């Protein structure tokens, strides 16, 4: 399944946020850190990076032509 460019951007943003969280966790106090939390964040960063590298992107998605949804109560009028 392919994703839009916006989905790609959101994944890159999530990767960036996870990397910052990893850095903050690793260096929050000198000499002590939560090794398990750091490993979990590192695993997340690697998984997102893999998905960004190998995921398919559909460049033909046109956001200007999204389907219109009828939200009126009476659909017979």
C-alpha positions as CSV (number, residue, x, y, z in Angstrom):
1,X,0.0,0.0,0.0
2,X,1.3,3.4,-0.9
3,X,1.1,6.5,1.2
4,X,0.8,10.2,0.4
5,X,3.7,12.7,0.6
6,X,1.9,14.1,3.7
7,X,2.0,10.7,5.4
8,X,5.7,10.5,4.6
9,X,6.3,13.9,6.2
10,X,4.3,12.9,9.3
11,X,6.5,9.7,9.7
12,X,9.7,11.8,9.3
13,X,8.4,14.2,11.9
14,X,7.6,11.3,14.3
15,X,11.1,10.0,13.7
16,X,12.6,13.3,14.6
17,X,10.5,13.6,17.8
18,X,11.5,10.0,18.8
19,X,15.1,10.9,18.2
20,X,14.9,14.0,20.4
21,X,13.1,11.9,23.1
22,X,15.9,9.3,22.9
23,X,18.6,12.0,23.3
24,X,16.8,13.6,26.3
25,X,16.3,10.3,28.0
26,X,19.9,9.2,27.5
27,X,21.4,12.5,28.7
28,X,18.8,13.6,31.3
29,X,21.2,13.0,34.2
30,X,24.9,12.3,34.0
31,X,25.8,8.7,34.5
32,X,22.3,7.2,34.9
33,X,19.6,6.6,32.3
34,X,16.8,4.2,31.7
35,X,18.5,1.7,29.3
36,X,15.2,-0.1,28.5
37,X,13.4,3.2,27.6
38,X,16.4,4.2,25.4
39,X,16.4,0.8,23.6
40,X,12.6,1.1,23.0
41,X,13.0,4.6,21.5
42,X,16.0,3.4,19.4
43,X,13.9,0.5,18.1
44,X,11.1,2.9,17.2
45,X,13.5,5.3,15.4
46,X,15.0,2.4,13.4
47,X,11.6,1.1,12.4
48,X,10.4,4.5,11.3
49,X,13.6,5.0,9.3
50,X,13.2,1.6,7.6
51,X,9.6,2.5,6.7
52,X,10.7,5.8,5.3
53,X,13.4,4.2,3.3
54,X,11.4,1.3,1.9
55,X,7.8,2.6,2.0
56,X,6.0,3.4,-1.3
57,X,4.8,7.0,-1.9
58,X,2.0,7.8,-4.3
59,X,2.9,11.2,-5.8
60,X,-0.4,11.2,-7.8
61,X,-2.6,11.7,-4.8
62,X,-4.5,15.0,-5.4
63,X,-5.7,16.6,-2.1
64,X,-7.7,19.2,-4.1
65,X,-10.1,16.6,-5.3
66,X,-11.2,14.8,-2.2
67,X,-14.5,13.0,-2.1
68,X,-17.4,15.2,-0.8
69,X,-19.4,13.6,2.0
70,X,-23.1,14.5,2.4
71,X,-23.8,15.2,6.0
72,X,-27.3,16.5,5.6
73,X,-30.0,14.8,7.8
74,X,-32.5,14.3,5.0
75,X,-30.8,12.6,2.1
76,X,-34.0,12.6,0.0
77,X,-34.0,16.4,-0.5
